[in-house]
Amino acid sequence: MATKTALNAKNLEALGPERLAELLIEITAENPAAKRRLRMELARAQSPAEVAKEVRKRLTIIARSRSFVDRHGARSLADDLNSQRHAIVETVAKLDPTEALDLLWRFMALAPAVFERCDDSNGTVTGVFREGCRSIGDVAVKAKADPTALADQAFAALIADDYGQFDELVRVLAPALGQAGLEHLRRRMIDLSNRPVPKPAEKDRVKIGWSSAGPIYADEMAERSRVSTVRLTLERNRSRGHAARGVI
């Protein structure tokens, strides 16, 4: 039989709400993650709109942060990011999927800055953003997003996909895009394929590295990225388009 001092729900309830509240304030005073958790629970007790406001505030703080996160701190960062994603998907999306979709795009927009200041050698943070990408697909269907506007958002995301966070975007958005959205995305990619990155004058070219063949220039990398993005997106678009028509 558990003693009266065992840490369980029944024994803690005996302390009463006032004492428990005092203890929570004391315990979370030096624990930012726990403090954020309490704020989120208070927001949930109010409404999904309050949760959305709390998430938006936290995403802004993360976006502004410039401190480097080492490999050991990456887990805490991933937990923080994942708690925001869960709040969006599990609370906000149930009442206001349009607001949730906007928050998810904002969440995914954090990826480049986060990766630039984080040692994610164990892939923990990458996994969170890939889950975020999958969540966009589910919530876009619930939000009944306009296919053309959604395709434009997908296009903007794909051409800035420097860390692979949007690798599955075409697949997960296909149900919400439908044939009209997929076709709009295809046309935008074809247009991009016809607009090569301008090559600056030799004196204006920016060196960003070296290879066995010589210097690597920023315009060369931008052009490679453009070609790769167009090719991969059109391949995925073609695959999803066939699947949507029942062609295997």
C-alpha positions as CSV (number, residue, x, y, z in Angstrom):
1,M,0.0,0.0,0.0
2,A,1.3,3.4,-1.0
3,T,2.3,5.7,1.9
4,K,0.7,9.1,2.5
5,T,3.9,10.8,1.1
6,A,4.0,8.8,-2.2
7,L,3.8,11.1,-5.2
8,N,0.4,10.2,-6.7
9,A,-2.7,12.1,-7.8
10,K,-4.7,11.1,-4.7
11,N,-2.1,12.3,-2.2
12,L,-1.5,15.5,-4.0
13,E,-5.2,16.3,-4.2
14,A,-5.2,16.1,-0.4
15,L,-3.0,19.2,-0.3
16,G,-5.9,21.3,-1.7
17,P,-5.9,23.6,-4.8
18,E,-4.4,26.6,-3.1
19,R,-1.3,24.8,-1.8
20,L,-0.9,23.0,-5.1
21,A,-1.0,26.3,-7.0
22,E,1.6,27.8,-4.6
23,L,3.8,24.8,-5.2
24,L,3.5,25.0,-9.0
25,I,4.4,28.7,-9.0
26,E,7.5,27.9,-6.8
27,I,8.6,24.9,-8.8
28,T,8.2,26.5,-12.2
29,A,10.0,29.8,-11.2
30,E,13.3,28.4,-12.4
31,N,12.0,26.1,-15.1
32,P,11.0,27.9,-18.3
33,A,9.7,24.8,-20.0
34,A,7.4,24.0,-17.1
35,K,6.2,27.6,-16.9
36,R,5.3,27.5,-20.6
37,R,3.4,24.3,-20.0
38,L,1.3,26.0,-17.3
39,R,0.6,29.0,-19.4
40,M,-0.6,26.7,-22.2
41,E,-2.9,24.8,-19.8
42,L,-4.3,28.1,-18.6
43,A,-5.0,29.1,-22.2
44,R,-6.6,25.7,-22.9
45,A,-9.0,26.3,-20.0
46,Q,-10.1,29.6,-21.7
47,S,-10.5,28.8,-25.4
48,P,-8.8,27.6,-28.5
49,A,-8.4,31.3,-29.5
50,E,-6.3,31.8,-26.3
51,V,-4.2,28.8,-27.2
52,A,-3.6,30.2,-30.7
53,K,-2.6,33.5,-29.1
54,E,-0.2,31.7,-26.8
55,V,1.3,29.7,-29.7
56,R,1.7,32.7,-31.9
57,K,3.6,34.5,-29.1
58,R,5.9,31.6,-28.5
59,L,6.6,31.2,-32.3
60,T,7.6,34.8,-32.4
61,I,10.0,34.4,-29.5
62,I,11.6,31.3,-31.1
63,A,12.0,33.2,-34.4
64,R,13.8,36.1,-32.7
65,S,16.2,33.9,-30.7
66,R,19.8,33.9,-31.8
67,S,21.4,31.8,-29.2
68,F,23.2,28.6,-30.3
69,V,21.7,25.3,-29.2
70,D,24.2,22.4,-28.9
71,R,23.5,18.8,-29.4
72,H,22.4,18.3,-25.8
73,G,20.0,21.2,-25.8
74,A,18.5,20.1,-29.1
75,R,16.1,17.7,-27.3
76,S,14.7,20.6,-25.2
77,L,14.3,22.7,-28.3
78,A,12.5,19.9,-30.1
79,D,10.2,19.3,-27.1
80,D,9.3,23.0,-27.1
81,L,8.6,23.0,-30.9
82,N,6.6,19.8,-30.6
83,S,4.4,21.2,-27.8
84,Q,3.5,24.2,-30.1
85,R,2.7,21.8,-32.9
86,H,0.5,19.7,-30.7
87,A,-1.3,22.7,-29.4
88,I,-2.1,23.8,-33.0
89,V,-3.2,20.4,-34.2
90,E,-5.0,19.1,-31.1
91,T,-6.7,22.2,-29.9
92,V,-6.8,25.1,-32.4
93,A,-7.5,23.0,-35.4
94,K,-10.6,21.4,-33.8
95,L,-12.4,24.8,-33.6
96,D,-10.6,27.0,-36.2
97,P,-8.7,24.9,-38.8
98,T,-8.0,28.1,-40.9
99,E,-6.2,29.7,-38.0
100,A,-4.4,26.4,-37.3
101,L,-3.2,26.2,-40.9
102,D,-1.8,29.7,-40.7
103,L,0.0,28.8,-37.5
104,L,1.4,25.7,-39.0
105,W,2.9,27.7,-41.9
106,R,4.4,30.1,-39.4
107,F,5.7,27.1,-37.5
108,M,7.4,25.7,-40.6
109,A,8.8,29.1,-41.4
110,L,11.0,28.8,-38.3
111,A,13.0,25.9,-39.7
112,P,15.8,27.7,-41.6
113,A,16.7,30.0,-38.7
114,V,16.4,27.1,-36.1
115,F,18.6,24.8,-38.1
116,E,21.2,27.6,-38.6
117,R,21.6,28.0,-34.8
118,C,21.2,24.4,-33.8
119,D,23.3,21.2,-33.7
120,D,20.8,18.7,-34.9
121,S,23.2,15.9,-35.5
122,N,20.8,13.4,-34.0
123,G,17.9,14.5,-36.2
124,T,15.5,15.3,-33.4
125,V,14.6,18.8,-34.5
126,T,14.4,17.6,-38.2
127,G,11.8,15.0,-37.1
128,V,9.6,17.7,-35.5
129,F,9.6,19.8,-38.6
130,R,8.8,16.9,-40.8
131,E,5.8,16.1,-38.5
132,G,4.8,19.7,-38.9
133,C,4.8,19.3,-42.6
134,R,2.6,16.3,-42.4
135,S,0.2,18.2,-40.1
136,I,-0.2,20.9,-42.8
137,G,-1.7,18.3,-45.1
138,D,-4.2,17.1,-42.5
139,V,-5.2,20.6,-41.4
140,A,-5.4,22.0,-45.0
141,V,-8.2,19.4,-45.7
142,K,-10.1,20.4,-42.6
143,A,-9.7,24.1,-43.4
144,K,-11.0,23.6,-47.0
145,A,-8.2,25.8,-48.1
146,D,-8.5,27.4,-51.6
147,P,-6.4,25.2,-53.9
148,T,-4.8,28.0,-55.8
149,A,-3.8,29.9,-52.7
150,L,-2.5,26.7,-51.2
151,A,-0.5,25.9,-54.3
152,D,1.1,29.3,-54.1
153,Q,2.0,28.7,-50.5
154,A,3.5,25.3,-51.4
155,F,5.5,26.9,-54.2
156,A,7.0,29.5,-51.9
157,A,7.8,26.8,-49.3
158,L,9.4,24.4,-51.9
159,I,11.8,27.0,-53.4
160,A,13.0,27.8,-49.9
161,D,13.4,24.2,-48.7
162,D,17.0,24.3,-47.8
163,Y,16.9,21.7,-45.1
164,G,14.5,19.2,-46.5
165,Q,11.7,20.1,-44.1
166,F,9.3,20.2,-47.0
167,D,10.4,17.0,-48.7
168,E,6.9,15.5,-48.3
169,L,4.9,18.6,-49.0
170,V,3.4,17.7,-52.4
171,R,2.4,14.3,-51.1
172,V,0.7,15.5,-47.9
173,L,-1.0,18.5,-49.7
174,A,-2.3,16.5,-52.7
175,P,-5.7,15.7,-51.1
176,A,-6.3,19.4,-50.3
177,L,-4.8,20.7,-53.6
178,G,-6.8,18.4,-55.8
179,Q,-6.3,18.4,-59.6
180,A,-6.7,22.2,-59.8
181,G,-4.1,23.0,-57.1
182,L,-1.7,20.4,-58.4
183,E,-2.0,21.8,-61.9
184,H,-1.4,25.4,-60.6
185,L,1.7,24.2,-58.7
186,R,2.9,22.4,-61.9
187,R,2.5,25.6,-64.0
188,R,4.4,27.7,-61.4
189,M,7.3,25.2,-61.4
190,I,7.4,25.1,-65.2
191,D,7.6,28.9,-65.2
192,L,10.4,28.7,-62.7
193,S,12.2,26.2,-65.0
194,N,12.2,28.8,-67.7
195,R,13.9,31.4,-65.5
196,P,17.5,30.5,-64.8
197,V,19.4,32.3,-62.1
198,P,21.2,35.3,-63.7
199,K,24.9,34.9,-63.7
200,P,26.6,38.1,-62.4
201,A,29.7,39.6,-63.8
202,E,32.8,37.7,-62.8
203,K,33.9,40.5,-60.4
204,D,30.5,40.4,-58.7
205,R,30.3,36.7,-58.2
206,V,30.3,35.6,-54.5
207,K,32.5,32.6,-53.5
208,I,30.9,30.4,-50.8
209,G,33.3,27.5,-50.8
210,W,35.8,25.4,-52.7
211,S,35.8,22.0,-54.5
212,S,38.5,20.0,-56.3
213,A,37.4,21.8,-59.4
214,G,37.9,25.3,-57.9
215,P,35.7,27.9,-56.2
216,I,32.0,27.4,-55.6
217,Y,29.9,30.4,-56.4
218,A,26.6,31.5,-54.8
219,D,24.9,31.8,-58.2
220,E,25.9,28.3,-59.2
221,M,24.4,26.9,-56.0
222,A,21.2,28.9,-56.5
223,E,20.9,27.5,-60.1
224,R,21.5,23.9,-58.9
225,S,18.9,24.4,-56.2
226,R,16.4,25.8,-58.8
227,V,16.9,22.9,-61.2
228,S,16.6,20.3,-58.4
229,T,13.5,21.9,-56.9
230,V,11.7,22.0,-60.3
231,R,12.7,18.5,-61.2
232,L,11.7,16.9,-57.8
233,T,8.5,18.9,-57.5
234,L,7.3,18.0,-61.0
235,E,8.1,14.3,-60.4
236,R,6.2,14.3,-57.2
237,N,3.4,16.3,-58.7
238,R,3.1,13.9,-61.6
239,S,3.0,11.0,-59.1
240,R,0.3,12.6,-57.0
241,G,-1.7,13.7,-60.0
242,H,-1.8,10.1,-61.3
243,A,-2.8,8.8,-57.9
244,A,-5.6,11.4,-57.6
245,R,-7.0,10.1,-60.9
246,G,-6.7,6.5,-59.8
247,V,-3.8,5.8,-62.1
248,I,-1.2,3.6,-60.4
